[in-house]
């Protein structure tokens, strides 16, 4: 196991590789590998462990009675998922966690994380503080998604999401973690209608795209590239 990598993740920030190894033994952590589209957790499960992505990624999905799927988030390497439900073991999951590709996950028991062990590990309190910071960050991400899906039109939802990606990556050219169907699910729109809108926006010179790679062009409000602060083109 790559303890140096784990020590650089948000939840283990401030802990060295050797300290991480000792801590994982104290926490009785274990890893498991999932194939693409394999279910990690499903709606209705009661869980006691959160997952840390060691490689690959998972999608957090929510379905309705008609089988329609909405992607709530994509969790990539070094990120944590299911921490809220793991800290509330009596609460059934309202989402599915699906491997978006071949994925290795390190599972951490929430009770062991939140309870200082008898040997009083030096860095255990730091782990708890890091977990709190991770959960606060997740709340911010959910707030951002609400902002993306609040506009009524598909174009406004696309521009809201793509603009934030450009800002976060510091450039007009960037990649997103979703394919077309996943992006449509994330934005809660019909895939065909979204694809038509993307094609129309490309014809109007607003953006270019190939698969999950995008390049934003003109400011749709008429400000032009030079009027914004999204970042550099390349």
GUVO-904153 format. One record per residue (C-alpha): z, x, y. Coordinates in steps of 0.5 Angstrom, whole numbers, plus 500, padded with zeros to 3 digits. Example, Ala and Ser with C-alpha at 12.3 -4.5 7.8 and 13.67 -1.06 7.14 Angstrom:
% GUVO-904153
516525491 514527498 
END
This chain:
% GUVO-904153
500500500 498503507 505503510 502506516 498501518 503495516 508499521 502498527 502491526 505486531 511484526 513491524 512494531 517500533 518501525 515508522 511508516 517510512 522505515 517500513 517502506 524501505 524495509 519492505 523493499 529490502 525484503 522484496 515483499 509483495 502483496 496479493 489479493 484472494 477471493 472468499 474460499 480461495 486457497 492461499 496455501 495447501 497441505 503438502 506445500 513447501 513454502 518460504 514466505 509468511 503472510 501478513 493480512 492487510 485486509 480480510 482474514 484467513 482460516 487455518 484448516 486441517 482435514 482428514 482422509 474423510 474430508 472432515 475439516 477442523 479450523 485451527 485458527 482464524 487470522 485477521 487484519 494485521 496478523 501473521 500466518 505460516 511463519 513457522 513453516 516459512 522458517 522451516 522451508 523443508 517441512 511440508 505444510 500440515 494445514 490449509 490456509 483458506 481466505 475466509 473473505 476477500 483478503 489482501 496478503 503481504 508476503 515476507 520471505 522468511 530467509 530475508 527476514 532472518 538474515 541481516 541484509 548487506 546494507 545492515 538496515 537499522 531496524 532489521 534486528 527489531 523485526 527479528 525480535 518482533 517475529 519471535 514475539 509473534 511466534 510465542 503468541 501463537 504458541 499461547 493461542 494453541 495452548 488455549 485451543 487445547 484448553 477449549 477442546 479438552 473438556 468432553 462435553 460440547 457445553 463445556 467446550 462452548 463455555 470455555 471458548 465463549 468465556 475467554 472471548 468475553 474476558 479478552 474483549 472485556 464485556 459480556 456482549 461480544 462477537 466471535 470471528 466464526 460462523 456456526 460451522 467454523 465454530 463447530 470445526 474449531 471446537 471439534 464437535 458436530 455442528 447440529 449437536 452444537 447448535 442444539 446445545 446452544 439453543 438449550 443454553 439459551 432456554 436455560 438463560 445462560 446466554 443469548 446469541 444472534 449469528 456470531 454475536 453472543 451475550 453471556 448471562 448467568 454463571 453456569 456454576 451458580 456464581 452469577 454475573 456479579 461474582 465474576 470478572 469477565 468485564 462490563 455487560 455493555 
END
